Amino acid sequence: MFSGISERFWVNLAGFQLIWWSSVLLGNSAAPIVLVLLALHLAFHRQPLLETRVLIFCALLGFIIDALLTLGGVFVFDRGQPWPPVWLVLLWLGFAATLRQCLRFFSGRYLLSAVTGSVAGALTYWAAINLGAADFGFAVVPSVVILAVVWLGLFPALMLLADWLGGHRAQV
């Protein structure tokens, strides 16, 4: 009866928004909320094992990029810790859960995903910084430009990886 409900555009988008806002505003305290939402996503997915594989590998790629940006001084988290916090790992899992669902429009449209990722990716980080989730290690403009360049390649790479691991998605 509920199989596939987490794949529906608005359900998936709403779930990710809950994950994003919880993670950015509550930090590591959001972990229980995010874990429940991720568990529900997988429980109500028609292909939970395939989706789990997509989540793990896409989140790992994204987190590695954010770890490198943190080590490079683009992001500064609480207490100057050298690695991104746990909530960022969970946020990456949440974002990965959108790739084959509400972001499936970008599947196979890698040029469009590059342009969209460049703008939306950079602006999303800037919004999180403005909400106090972290700080930029550099001035705002160079930081946003770095993120735009990173997301120019990262979003299409994530879409390609999600397509490769999980197959192109038909509209639900």
C-alpha angles and dihedrals in degrees: 000000000000096000108128097014092118088058094061113109100239095039091050093045092049091049092052092047089054089050094047096047093042093049096045096044101035102030115195090354087073092066096100092048093047094045091052092049092049091048090051091049091055094040092055097040120106092223106032097164093049090045091050090055091051091048095050098047097039092046090048091054092048094046092049089054091049091047090053091048089050093049088048090056098248091120129037118194130192116308090006092276111183095227130055115261127258092257089064091056089052091046089054090052088051092050091048087055089064098053097084095030125039093006095046089109086079093055106122092001097101099157091052090046090051093054094041092045092049093056102031095039094053093044092049092055091046090053091050090049090050089052090055100254091130141328133251113249090212133038115295099254098051090043093052091046091052090050092047091053092046093049091047085073102023101062095050089044090053091048091049091049092047090049092048095046099038107021127240112305126234116221113273 
